[in-house]
Amino acid sequence: MDRQRRLIYLIILMLTAATFVCYLPLRYNEFVTYDDYDYILKNTQIHSGLNVENIKWALTSSYFSYWHPLTWISHMIDIELFGLNPKGHHMISLFFHIANTVLLFAALRLMTGRLWQSAFVAALFALHPMAVDSVAWAAERKNVLSTFFWFLLFIFYYYYARRPALWRYLAVFGTLALGLMSKPMLVTVPFLLLLLDYWPLGRLKAGKHIGLIIEKVPLMLLSVLSLLLTTIPRLRVGKIIPHDSVSVGAWTGRAVNSYTGYLIHMISPAKLTVLYPFIWEWPWWQTALSAAFLLSVSVAAVAAFKKYPYLFVGWFWYLGTMVPVIQVFLVNISPMADRFTYVPLIGMFIITAWGMGDMSKKTSSANAVYLTAALSILAVLGGFTWRQVGYWRDSGTLYRHAIDVTQGNYMAYNNYGGYLESNGKLDEAMVQFEKGLQITPDNEELSYNKGHLLILMGKGKEAEGYILRSARIWYKGDSANFYKRLSASLLSEGKYAESLEYITKLLLINPKDTDDHKLLSEALTGLKRYTEALAAIEKGISLSPKDADLYYRKGMILMKMGQTEAAEAAFRQSSALKHP
């Protein structure tokens, strides 16, 4: 084995060890209420593990507004191996992050021929704390999994670029398809390959531009198909935000300031969190400064594209790969999220690694200067990563940290309140919901959660106003749940006539829901319309003939109607079902 190969293996070993050590706290982390429950704990479809029926579901489902079958299959495999033990799920995500680090190092070394710069970029990718969300968050498996195929694609593309052949192109195409089946973030791959054609592959030569673009057309078509498969399910559930719901200035400010905001977080990662408060209107001067900065760097990168090609490629790598998550496509109104930068920041890491290399050449001991600077940066980032992983220990720690490092973060108050409520700390939860409503008094989700909590606390009359205020969020989502909550609130206050309006709407949505027929019978009984109440219960029994509560309710209605013998028969039937 030659010296160069031994050095490569040593670097891979060091990258693996350093990443594993920095993420050691991950083994103690639990699932969090933010998406993990919906993706894994409450998603009973995947609880039976990997089987034919579940694979069919993964290939056809747009559950949670995404079509990413390979991600679902990876979660099924986790359950086969570890059940619902979070440690196993987290360790698999860490495995993918380490694998991505090694693949990135291998791809850059092959393409550039630069060993140490490639290693430094891979180490920055592995140890920067902005990657923690993608690794420590079980629901973000789609991020690390799709990136695995993304970096594998780079290696296949390198060999295709050296010696074009159909089977090599099919390897690139197939890997892109697998990546898109994990997460649609790879839609920018054709654009990124054109950048790599320029540098470091050197394929973008005079007279060959059109050919290289045509070469990417099948990949572009695959990306468009993925966009459609992502957008259509979100349109169906109302998760695409209409352009006219937010001003053009607000969207522009959101995009421009996000670009610069992520760079600030990259340089100063002391206050990273899973939840950043959404800013509807940015100060005009801040947007102007951000736009001027982005334009200036873009002009400088274009001007230096021959002398410093890594600056051109790295900068436009960052700008281009951020497009799917910078709100250009308006997939959702979401705050900035560190997980969005998992791949885009590699462009900035390339600029850093190659730029430091050029600067160190100006000193007499270039290698020592480069190595010292690189190790110092990595040591600091590794410390931040260790700490950041700890914030993902559990939901309470995660949301408290978000509250501590941000201001006006109503989403963090909302989520922390939900966590406290689920743990039976109702009074503490109420404090969090009220703090959130102080920031955004008309927020529908906070209003709903406070109303729901008031119902649990036996304050149905007070809850009604908050529940009504939150009505709109359910019209394109879980409207049945809204009507059910509101009906229960009204019934608890003895407002039987008012509740009938919402129970009727509820039954139009779920005519075969037994619980809804129970609500109807309760309202009708309260209005002393016993015959109709009995009919509602009989309908419920026809739907769920083994529901003991239905027979008990039937007996109570019959007692009110004076039919004692029939009532006693109903009570006996209820008892028999309870104690077979």
Secondary structure, DSSP 8 states (H G I E B T S, - for coil): --HHHHHHHHHHHHHHHHHHHHTGGGGG----TTTHIIIIIS-GGGTT-S-HHHHHHHHH--GGG---HHHHHHHHHHHHHHTT-HHHHHHHHHHHHHHHHHHHHHHHHHHH--HHHHHHHHHHHHH-GGGHHHHH-GGGHHHHHHHHHHHHHHHHHHHHHHS--HHHHHHHHHHHHHHHTT-GGGGGHHHHHHHHHHTTS----TT-HHHHHHHTHHHHHHHHHHHHHHHHHHHHTT-S--GGGS-HHHHHHHHHHHHHHHHHHHH-GGG--S-----SS--HHHHHHHHHHHHHHHHHHHHTTTT-HHHHHHHHHHHHHTGGGTTSS--------GGGGTTTHHHHHHHHHHHHHHHHTTSTTHHHHHHHHHHHHHHHHHHHHHHHHHTTSSHHHHHHHHHHH-SS-HHHHHHHHHHHHHTT-HHHHHHHHHHHHHH-TT-HHHHHHHHHHHHHTT-HHHHHHHHHHTTHHHHTTTHHHHHHHHHHHHHHTT-HHHHHHHHHHHHHH-TT-HHHHHHHHHHHHHTT-HHHHHHHHHHHHHH-TT-HHHHHHHHHHHHHTT-HHHHHHHHHHHHHHH--
